[in-house]
Amino acid sequence: MSQSVIFRSLIVDAAIALRARRMQSALSAFGIATGIAAVVLLVSLVSGLHRMALQTLTSRGGNVIVVSVGPDESAAAPTGTALTLSADDADAVIGASPYFDRASAENGAAAVVRGLENPERGVMMDAGGSWRPIRFGGAYQVQLTGFTPVGFEMQALKLKAGRVPATNEFDEGARVVVLGARVARQIFGQKDAVGAQVVLNDWPFTVLGVIDWVGEADGDDFPSQIDRAAYAPFKTVARLFRGNNTVNRIALRVATPGMQAQAVADARGVLTRRVARQGNTTGKLQFTDAAAELREVELILSGLKLLAGLVGGIGLFVGAVGVANVLLVSVRERTSEIGVRRALGARRRHIFWGFLFEALAITLGGGSVGIFLAWVLTKVALFFPIPKGAEPHISLATAAIAVSLLVVVGLIAGVGPARRAAAVYPVEALRAE
């Protein structure tokens, strides 16, 4: 008899055996389905968070170092004036260090936008203690951020329409602004904002461009800060809104990836010498390395993925025990049948593979249902408020790993019972009845 005929015969016999014990097989498959669904769903949820974190941290680029002024954490009472940074400090670092090729300074201020087409929505508590939706008036407050000329490039802002300020507009501190997508929609509705006038506080500004949506255009639950902000030249914000040339932070782009540690040391040395000229100050320089943050986040989320896999693996282990139990009972109940098959010429390996096929059929069948259930749940999750980029998604790699895991579980659950079935002696099996 050819191997292909034997193989088909073993599969048919396994199907018949499973059909004869359909209730036990279905319950065992259900245990496998819940276990694999938990694994796949948890991993897909963590993968969504991982993807969102990567998008957030790489929005400035993985080779950007941000310098800001943090509070003085010493136990002594603060003395002296507040430590400050200026746009000249960014130029000084570029001129003194070979590790950087771009630098931008950033400041900011709160600005009141007037004349809204779509007033801002919100909630407030009424006299009865219940929250109810409201609409604010025809003005609301936005964060106005000022950039030096390469700031838009450093921030990696993508325009939906219009342009960023020109070099002369940066130099002159012109009253021009680029609006976040949400701000533009609230002020102008569906009208074209480019070239129009907008009033920030009491100053008229010309809208040069509109930034493309970063968050959900129709979602209010997780609005992006970029969508809700406006951007203008650094000198404009300094002159009209702040009254000084100090910066909130400086962004420095590392020319050669992998040189972040040396670059931070270089920038720290240059800026420490410059701020020392300010005399007795309070506060300290803080350096944020996007690449280091990225590595930390990846490490944390990889640990969460491992934890999710272990939690789901417990369910798979329980399911595997159920499959093994069903097969062991089957071996005991089918001892006579095994004896007849051995007497008719079936070899031990045929008996072994027959029971192994049954185990694989239960695990793969239940696992397929589990993966489908996890996929359905990821689609249902989209109807709930989830930050953009964090949507759960089952990748092909996750599905492939899940199928491989099912095969391993099936082999582990089926080898023991299959070996026991193959070890049955024909004569003793025929007398088992």
C-alpha positions, 0 to 999 in steps of 0.5 A: 500500500502506498504512503499516500493511501496510508496517509489519507486513511489515517486522516479519515480514521482520525475524522471518524474518531473525532466525530464519534466523540464530538462533544469531548472534541468540541470542548477541548477545541473550545479550550484551545480557541479561548487560549489562542484568542487571548494570546492573539488579542493581547498581542494585537493590543500591545502592538497597537500601543507599540505602533502609536508610541513609535509614531509619537517618538519618531515624529521629531526623528529618532536622531533629535536631542531636545534641550530644555530647562528643568527645575532645580532639584537640590534640597536648598532653597532656590537663590538667584535668577531663573536659568534661561536659554535663547535662540543664540544658544542653538546657533552656538551649539551648531557652530561649536560641535561637529555632531549636529547639522540642524538646530531650532529654537522654540517658544510658545504662548497662549493665544485667544482665537476669535470668530469661530465658525464651529465653536469648541465643544465641551462638557460642564456639570449642572446644578444636579451634578450631571455632566452635559455637553455645551458649546463655548462662545466665539473664541477659545484658547490655543497654544501658539508655538514659535519656531526659528527657520528650520523648526518646521523641518525639525518638527516634521510637520506635513502641510495639507495646504499652503506653505510655511513662513519664508526666511524673510518672514522669520527674520522680520517677525511677520504676523503670519501663522500656520494652523493645525487642522482642528483649529483651521476647521473651527475657525473657517469650517469647510472654507479655504483658510490659506490667505485668510485673516485670523485674529490671535488676541488682538493681532490680525495674522495671515494664514499661510498654511494648514497642517494635515490631520495628525489625529482623527478628524471626527474624533474628540476623545483623543485630539492631537496637540498638533491639530489643536495648535498654531505655529508662527515665526519665533520672533513674532511670538517673542515680540507680541505674546511673550515680551522676551527672547527666551526659548522653551526648548532647543531641538538639535539634530544629530548628523550621524546616527548612533553618536547621540551620547557624544553629541549630548556630552558636546551640547552639555559642555557648550551650553553649560559654559554659556549659561554660566555667564548668567551668574547665579541661577536656579534650574538645570539643563535637561537633555532628552534623547529621542533614540534613548526614549525609543529604546526604553519604550520598545523594551517596555512594550516588548516586555508587555508582549511577552507578558501577554503571551504568557497570560494567554499561554496559560489558557493554551496549557489548560487547553492542551491538558484537555486535549491530552485527556480526551486522547488518553480516554480515547486510547483506553476506550479504543484498545480493542479497535487498536488490537484489530487494526494491529492484527490486520497489519497496521504498524505502530507508527500508523497508530501513533500518527493516527492519534497525533492527527487527532490532536492536531485536528483539535488544536488547529481547528480550535485555534482557527476559531480562536484567531477568527474570534480575535480578529472579530474583536479587533474590528469591534474595538474600532467602534470604541474611542481609541487613539489614532495609531493604537488600533489593535491589528493582527499582523501576518507575523502574529497569525503565523506565530499563532499557527506555529504555536498551535502545532507545537501544542498539538504535538505536545498534547498528542505525543503521549497518548499516541505513544501509549496507543502505539505500545498496545500489544495486539493480543492483549488488545483483542482480549480487552473486551 
